[in-house]
Amino acid sequence: MNRLIIASITLCLAIGVCAPGLHALDGMFLGMGAEANANTREGMAGGGSFTFGIDANRHIAFGLKAIYSNSFDTVSSLEIPAFVRWFPPLQRHGLYVQWELGSSIVFENSKGHWTLLGSLGAGWRYTLGNNWYIEPFVRGGYPFIWGAGITAGLRFPFSSPNRATGE
């Protein structure tokens, strides 16, 4: 588990050191979400998430997430992945692809089991007014197989509002 935490921190630091060199940092964002996923033995689990991200430039963002889900039976999980997000040339809104790497602790019958987490997802960021956003998304990976949900949040630009929304 210590190796995974060190690898996740190293990944975030490497991205944090390299990406800002491409351009000045654009801003940061905070979000909360709801998700349904297959983090269970059978059926479906539900849960919530918190996201903290940094917009490195108009096309790259990186950050950390915390996702808790529960099958409402015997299985619950806590996922803590680092992520890298790529926006195609559509500015800071629209389609994005996201890679995640981190750890997951699955609790079953009151016993915790640690495992590596890796996923690939896609979503769409809709900007709402002045720096608010919502993001429906889907993701697939290990150990949860699939997940889908929606995140709402607030973006804090480090520059003018026109640059933040791409207008």
Secondary structure, DSSP 4 states (H G I P E B T S, - for coil): -HHHHHHHHHHHHHHHHHHHHHS---EEEEEEEEEEE--SSSS-EEEEEEEEEEE-SSSEEEEEEEEEEE-SSSEEEEEEEEEEEE--SSTTSEEEEEEEEEEEEEEETTEEEEEEEEEEEEEEEEEETTTEEEEEEEEEEETTEEEEEEEEEEEEESS-HHHHHT-
